[in-house]
Amino acid sequence: MSTTTEQIKKLRAMTGAGMMDVKKALEEAGFDLDAAAALLRERGIAKAAKKADRSAREGLIGSYVHHNGRVAVLIELNCETDFVARNENFRELAKNLALHIAMANPLYTRRDEVPQEVVEDEKRALRAQALEEGKPEAIVEKMVEGRIGKYYAEVCLLEQPYIKDDKQTVEQLLTEAVATIGENIQVGRFSRIAIGE
């Protein structure tokens, strides 16, 4: 088996991209696997952005129940076609997202779902904390804005660091999935149940 064929197989396994896309990326990257993978990621993210406006009305309900039976999650993961909803990669994504929700316990899917009064309460608390730390009034607002971003990263699913790879957010994971699978993918809603909470 030639090096090129082995590289194509390896890059396809790494990225999930189609054979022609992989071959073209390898040629453009001078047969450097890492450079070709980066090129495919860039192209996939650009394609994913174009697909974000398309309707995602199909999908499935993914689930996760922790081994001790004390935490369970249901998640609605939407896509454009029932063909993709039956795809093994899509099902695996739903399962991984349910696992992430079980472990990270987000309260909302995205920023715009956080009630304004919750955001204002959090800002008031952050402002008081910054003033107690003796920070000058002039920089308190900037600190509050920075810290409110961290708050969103704690409570919003799409902004949380993905538990299986904390170098990317859940939103970046979804963007990569859109690039790989080729359809718009959206988290519809989720529910987490835990004993004693």
PETAUR-V443653 format. One record per run of one state. SS is the DSSP state (h for helix, s for strand, l for the rest). FROM is the first residue (numbers start at 1). LEN is the number of residues. If there is no record, write none. Layout:
ss: <SS:SS>
from: <FROM:FROM>
len: <LEN:LEN>
//
This chain:
ss: <l:h:l:h:l:h:l:s:l:s:l:h:l:h:l:s:l:h:l:h:l:h:s:h:l:s:l:s:h:l:s:l>
from: <1:3:16:19:29:33:52:58:66:71:80:82:86:88:105:108:109:111:114:116:133:137:156:157:160:161:163:165:170:182:186:195>
len: <2:13:3:10:4:19:6:8:5:9:2:4:2:17:3:1:2:3:2:17:4:19:1:3:1:2:2:5:12:4:9:3>
//
